[in-house]
Amino acid sequence: MRNYEITAVYRTNAVEETRNSFKDILSKNGVAVQSEEDWGNKRLWHHVDGEENGFYHHFKCNAEPSSIAKIENDAKLNLNILKAMVIRQNG
């Protein structure tokens, strides 16, 4: 397993529902979440799907490299997740 940081941006009108949905996506794909932080509502650099603001949620986790593509694909299918970025940590 490798260490990853995942930052997801949710629509501001469905934060709690989307947060639980994204956690389900992570657990379904065998991701072990070490920590998570709410970064709150922030203005987006450019509009995404007509939204000016988004709710940022950050995870530090362990996952198999093969599960990352599945997570990214599932996040794209959820209309309340505006963006999701996965970064592999060194080590």
Secondary structure per residue as TSV (DSSP state, phi and psi in degrees):
chain	resnum	aa	ss	phi	psi
A	1	M	-	360.0	146.5
A	2	R	E	-114.8	160.0
A	3	N	E	-89.9	135.5
A	4	Y	E	-134.7	155.6
A	5	E	E	-117.1	132.1
A	6	I	E	-124.3	126.4
A	7	T	E	-116.7	125.8
A	8	A	E	-118.6	143.6
A	9	V	E	-117.0	122.6
A	10	Y	E	-107.0	157.4
A	11	R	-	-63.3	141.5
A	12	T	T	-72.6	-17.3
A	13	N	T	-90.6	-0.3
A	14	A	S	-144.5	46.8
A	15	V	H	-66.3	-54.1
A	16	E	H	-63.0	-44.7
A	17	E	H	-62.0	-43.1
A	18	T	H	-71.7	-37.6
A	19	R	H	-59.8	-46.8
A	20	N	H	-64.5	-38.2
A	21	S	H	-64.3	-41.9
A	22	F	H	-69.4	-37.0
A	23	K	H	-62.9	-37.1
A	24	D	H	-64.2	-39.6
A	25	I	H	-60.3	-44.6
A	26	L	H	-63.7	-48.3
A	27	S	H	-67.0	-35.9
A	28	K	H	-61.0	-31.4
A	29	N	T	-98.4	15.4
A	30	G	T	75.3	27.5
A	31	V	-	-88.8	131.6
A	32	A	E	-99.1	108.4
A	33	V	E	-78.9	123.7
A	34	Q	E	-87.7	-42.8
A	35	S	E	-156.1	160.0
A	36	E	E	-146.3	150.8
A	37	E	E	-137.8	140.8
A	38	D	E	-91.5	122.6
A	39	W	E	-94.9	-7.8
A	40	G	E	85.6	-173.1
A	41	N	E	-77.3	132.8
A	42	K	E	-139.9	151.9
A	43	R	E	-74.4	134.6
A	44	L	E	-78.9	148.2
A	45	W	E	-62.2	-38.7
A	46	H	E	-141.5	159.1
A	47	H	E	-64.9	137.5
A	48	V	E	-123.3	117.2
A	49	D	T	51.9	38.5
A	50	G	T	80.5	2.2
A	51	E	E	-94.1	136.1
A	52	E	E	-93.7	-26.7
A	53	N	E	-124.5	157.1
A	54	G	E	-146.0	157.5
A	55	F	E	-100.0	120.6
A	56	Y	E	-94.4	134.2
A	57	H	E	-135.1	129.0
A	58	H	E	-118.5	135.9
A	59	F	E	-123.8	143.9
A	60	K	E	-114.3	129.0
A	61	C	E	-153.8	171.2
A	62	N	E	-114.8	138.0
A	63	A	E	-156.5	158.3
A	64	E	-	-76.9	141.2
A	65	P	H	-56.5	-31.6
A	66	S	H	-68.8	-21.1
A	67	S	H	-85.7	-14.1
A	68	I	H	-65.2	-43.9
A	69	A	H	-62.4	-36.9
A	70	K	H	-65.6	-40.9
A	71	I	H	-63.5	-46.7
A	72	E	H	-61.5	-40.7
A	73	N	H	-66.4	-45.1
A	74	D	H	-62.8	-36.4
A	75	A	H	-66.1	-37.6
A	76	K	H	-67.0	-29.0
A	77	L	H	-77.5	-20.3
A	78	N	-	-85.9	116.7
A	79	L	T	-69.1	-18.3
A	80	N	T	-87.4	-8.2
A	81	I	E	-96.4	110.2
A	82	L	E	-74.4	-43.0
A	83	K	E	-149.0	152.1
A	84	A	E	-143.9	129.9
A	85	M	E	-124.3	130.5
A	86	V	E	-115.6	127.9
A	87	I	E	-125.8	130.9
A	88	R	E	-83.7	132.0
A	89	Q	-	-87.1	149.7
A	90	N	-	-72.0	145.0
A	91	G	-	111.0	360.0
